[in-house]
Amino acid sequence: MDNNENEDRKIDTDINFDDESKFNKFVSLYGGATIGGVIALLLCVTGIYKFLFCVVIILVGMFIGNYIQRNKIDVKQKLKDFIDKF
């Protein structure tokens, strides 16, 4: 009986350590995704996502405008070829 009791105690201890190691493994694998999800949830709840979306649209517009200004000839040619296809 003593041998069985020692094995039961050993199994219980292993289960506790195993649960903790599973949690640590989960956190190490999905910690970034969990933090990102919490931040996204906060952005949605507070409505800041609308502001950030507008800022992204403005930045994309600035990038496109800068690209067109620096590559006028290429853009004109690509636009002309695109129109000719239709």
C-alpha positions in Angstrom: 0.0 0.0 0.0 2.8 2.4 0.8 4.2 2.0 -2.7 0.7 2.8 -4.2 0.3 5.9 -2.1 3.7 7.2 -3.1 2.8 6.7 -6.8 -0.5 8.5 -6.3 1.2 11.5 -4.6 3.8 11.5 -7.4 1.1 11.5 -10.0 -0.8 14.4 -8.3 2.4 16.4 -8.1 3.1 15.7 -11.8 -0.4 16.9 -12.7 0.1 20.2 -10.9 3.4 20.8 -12.6 2.0 19.6 -15.9 -0.9 22.1 -15.6 1.5 24.9 -14.9 3.8 23.9 -17.7 0.8 23.8 -20.1 -0.2 27.3 -19.0 3.3 28.5 -19.5 3.5 26.8 -22.9 0.1 28.4 -23.9 1.4 31.9 -22.8 4.6 31.5 -24.7 2.8 30.3 -27.8 -0.2 32.7 -27.8 0.9 35.5 -25.5 1.3 38.0 -28.3 -2.0 37.1 -29.9 -3.7 37.4 -26.6 -2.2 40.9 -25.9 -3.1 41.9 -29.5 -6.7 40.7 -29.0 -7.0 42.7 -25.8 -5.6 45.9 -27.4 -8.0 45.4 -30.4 -10.9 45.0 -28.0 -10.0 48.2 -26.2 -9.7 50.1 -29.6 -13.1 48.8 -30.6 -14.7 49.6 -27.3 -13.3 53.1 -27.1 -13.9 54.0 -30.8 -10.2 54.9 -31.4 -10.2 52.5 -34.4 -12.2 55.1 -36.4 -9.5 57.6 -35.8 -6.7 55.1 -36.6 -8.5 54.0 -39.8 -8.7 57.6 -41.0 -5.0 58.1 -40.2 -4.1 55.0 -42.2 -6.2 56.2 -45.2 -4.4 59.6 -45.0 -1.0 57.9 -45.0 -1.9 55.7 -47.9 -3.0 58.8 -49.9 0.2 60.6 -49.1 2.2 57.6 -50.2 0.3 57.3 -53.5 0.6 61.0 -54.1 4.4 60.9 -53.5 4.8 57.9 -55.8 2.9 59.6 -58.6 4.9 62.8 -58.2 8.2 61.0 -58.4 7.2 58.7 -61.2 5.1 60.9 -63.5 6.2 59.4 -66.8 5.8 55.8 -65.7 2.4 56.5 -64.1 1.2 58.2 -67.3 2.3 55.4 -69.5 0.8 52.7 -67.2 -2.5 54.7 -67.1 -2.5 55.1 -70.8 -1.9 51.3 -71.3 -4.7 50.5 -68.8 -7.2 52.8 -70.6 -6.2 51.3 -74.0 -7.1 47.8 -72.8 -10.6 48.9 -72.2 
